[in-house]
Amino acid sequence: MAEFKGKKQEAFVAGSEFTLMNVEVEWANIQADNPDTRFEHAWKIDAILSDSEAKSMEASGFGIRKNKDGRNVLTLKTKCVSSRTQKRNSPPEVFGRDGRTPFTEELGNGSVCNIKGYAKYVEVNGKTYLPAYINKVQVVEHVSRGSQFEDLDAEVEA
């Protein structure tokens, strides 16, 4: 029997989709044409959760961690290449506010998104885990990535 703390949710035994609504995100790397191939998971996004959301998800088995600011973080990932079949996976679909128009800009920390994920209990070396995978992302509020500097040579209006 695998070691597991908490109560398994029936929906995730066979695998199920879930939705996170209006969550702030950090360290988003979800652009289809720019996978991060330095790591096993090519596309990833960190969702910042409220204390109640984190407690509920942690009780189901999701791996919730604290970031450097002490906020609750759920990392959702999608592998670029399936370790089981060795076939290339499709990137997560990313849409704008209307839910239909593809969104292609990079997301900066502090962007707000709706995230459709997928989860299924897996057993590894006698322990049960509940990894979260990205299916779709809807950008609700976009914060651009990178620093925005002012024009220092522009005349200051008084």
C-alpha atoms as one frame of an Amber mdcrd trajectory, in Angstrom:
protein
   0.000   0.000   0.000   1.327   3.405  -0.923   1.957   5.982   1.765  -0.498
   8.852   1.571  -1.485  11.589   3.987  -4.950  13.062   3.621  -8.124  11.808
   1.992  -8.099  10.823  -1.656 -10.720  12.591  -3.718 -12.555  10.115  -5.968
 -12.363  12.493  -8.930  -8.577  12.279  -8.993  -8.310   8.491  -8.644  -9.171
   8.043 -12.334  -8.005  11.541 -13.246 -10.057  14.692 -13.528  -9.977  18.327
 -14.611 -10.161  21.166 -12.107 -10.308  24.945 -12.471  -8.555  27.698 -10.552
 -10.358  31.019 -10.968  -8.757  34.479 -10.782  -5.425  33.318  -9.375  -2.303
  35.419  -9.419   0.525  33.673 -11.247   4.308  33.733 -11.107   7.127  32.223
 -13.155   4.873  31.458 -16.102   6.493  29.708 -19.036   3.547  28.692 -21.203
   4.287  30.048 -24.696   3.753  27.294 -27.264   6.731  28.231 -29.426   9.148
  28.692 -26.538   9.241  25.583 -24.344  11.816  25.452 -21.583  13.697  22.302
 -22.535  16.344  22.623 -19.810  14.059  20.689 -17.483  11.805  17.651 -17.769
   8.683  19.832 -17.804   8.644  22.263 -20.668   5.660  24.422 -19.770   4.879
  25.516 -16.219   3.044  28.119 -14.202   2.941  28.836 -10.457  -0.537  29.676
  -9.120  -0.773  31.665  -5.877  -3.541  30.232  -3.679  -5.455  31.614  -0.712
  -4.986  29.818   2.606  -8.369  28.062   2.300  -7.698  26.932  -1.290  -4.242
  25.687  -0.326  -5.545  23.778   2.695  -8.258  22.073   0.656  -5.930  21.144
  -2.194  -3.187  19.954   0.146  -5.690  17.674   1.915  -6.381  16.032  -1.464
  -2.676  15.419  -2.016  -1.538  18.330  -4.168   1.990  19.504  -3.416   1.515
  23.028  -2.088   4.641  24.951  -1.097   5.418  28.394   0.280   7.300  30.871
  -1.877   9.921  33.279  -0.521   7.127  35.700   0.466   5.306  32.996   2.443
   2.481  32.694  -0.105   0.907  29.339  -1.043   2.014  28.067  -4.458   0.725
  25.249  -6.644   2.966  24.508  -9.620   1.215  23.168 -12.709   3.371  21.604
 -15.420   3.118  19.892 -18.779   5.903  17.778 -20.188   7.198  18.641 -23.627
   7.757  14.964 -24.377   5.772  12.164 -22.763   8.087   9.982 -20.692   5.817
   6.996 -21.326   5.260   7.247 -25.093   8.196   9.517 -26.078   5.785  11.563
 -28.218   5.737  15.360 -28.164   2.857  16.745 -26.094   0.771  19.723 -27.145
   1.482  22.947 -25.282  -1.215  24.367 -23.026  -3.779  26.533 -24.788  -3.593
  30.183 -23.714  -6.468  32.597 -24.375  -7.226  36.256 -23.773 -10.101  37.659
 -21.724 -12.750  36.592 -24.268 -11.744  32.924 -23.847 -11.369  32.405 -27.609
  -8.558  34.624 -28.906  -5.099  33.045 -28.557  -2.855  35.025 -26.195   0.797
  35.065 -27.257   2.501  37.574 -24.959   4.676  36.415 -22.080   3.083  36.599
 -18.641   4.859  38.561 -15.961   4.636  37.886 -12.233   1.393  39.267 -10.855
  -0.747  38.445 -13.898  -4.183  37.053 -13.002  -5.438  33.944 -14.787  -8.093
  31.259 -14.842  -6.382  27.878 -15.136  -7.889  24.568 -16.218  -5.731  21.769
 -14.928  -5.717  18.002 -14.806  -4.698  15.764 -11.930  -4.429  12.030 -11.273
  -2.926  10.179  -8.329   0.346   8.470  -9.180   2.436   6.088  -7.136   6.213
   6.452  -7.110   8.458   4.313  -4.915   5.629   3.442  -2.528   4.369   7.004
  -2.114   1.243   8.514  -3.643   1.409  11.957  -5.235  -1.103  14.194  -6.987
   0.695  16.189  -9.705  -1.102  19.076 -11.411  -0.869  19.541 -15.164  -1.819
  22.600 -17.251  -4.525  22.203 -19.900  -5.680  25.755 -20.623  -5.040  29.265
 -19.336  -7.230  32.343 -19.691  -5.448  35.630 -19.035  -7.736  37.874 -16.966
  -5.250  40.644 -16.120  -1.944  40.825 -17.974   1.259  42.099 -16.423   4.036
  42.264 -19.003   7.309  40.505 -18.356  10.462  42.559 -18.067  11.190  46.003
 -16.753   9.560  49.084 -18.180  11.835  52.108 -18.002  10.827  55.711 -18.485
  12.419  57.877 -21.167  15.014  59.813 -19.170  15.615  62.263 -22.019  11.952
  63.275 -22.308  11.142  66.776 -21.146   9.418  66.972 -17.800   6.146  68.901
 -17.978   5.462  71.156 -15.021
